[in-house]
Amino acid sequence: MLIPQESFFEGLGFVNMPELSCNGCHRGTDGCYYHVDHFSHSYVIEVADTEEDAHNNCFEDAYLFPDDWDESKIIAEVRDTLVKMCNGEM
């Protein structure tokens, strides 16, 4: 079962952008747009620099997390990485 998108963003101060073409897109505190997707046994953080790019589903893959980790570990690692990305630490 896939982890719900909101599990990654809840409480981080990201703004849900449901009007954009990508289901689960959130604007980060840094003004970039983020989405977490699942591909071939991995969760991936995807990022778009502008609202236009996000609207056109032009996201760049940023970080991968194996889906064979415990669900709570995946969520914690993704959330930590999202915060660090927004703070310019990654």
C-alpha positions, 0 to 999 in steps of 0.5 A, spaced: 500 500 500 502 506 498 503 512 503 498 517 502 501 524 500 499 528 506 503 523 511 509 527 508 507 534 508 503 534 514 505 539 519 511 542 515 508 549 513 507 547 506 501 549 502 497 544 499 496 546 491 490 542 489 489 546 483 496 544 480 496 538 475 500 534 479 496 530 485 499 532 492 503 538 490 505 542 495 509 549 495 514 549 500 517 554 505 522 556 500 517 557 494 519 551 490 513 546 489 514 539 492 511 532 490 513 525 493 511 519 488 513 512 488 516 509 482 519 502 481 520 500 489 522 507 491 519 513 493 522 520 490 522 527 492 520 531 486 521 539 486 519 544 481 522 551 481 516 555 479 508 554 479 508 554 472 513 548 472 509 545 477 502 546 473 506 543 467 508 537 471 515 539 470 518 536 476 525 534 477 527 528 481 531 530 487 532 524 492 530 517 493 528 512 499 527 505 498 520 502 499 522 496 503 524 501 509 519 501 515 513 506 513 515 510 519 522 510 517 520 512 510 515 518 512 521 521 517 526 521 512 522 524 507 520 529 512 527 531 514 529 531 507 524 536 505 525 541 511 532 541 509 531 542 502 527 548 504 532 551 509 538 550 503 541 545 507 541 540 501 
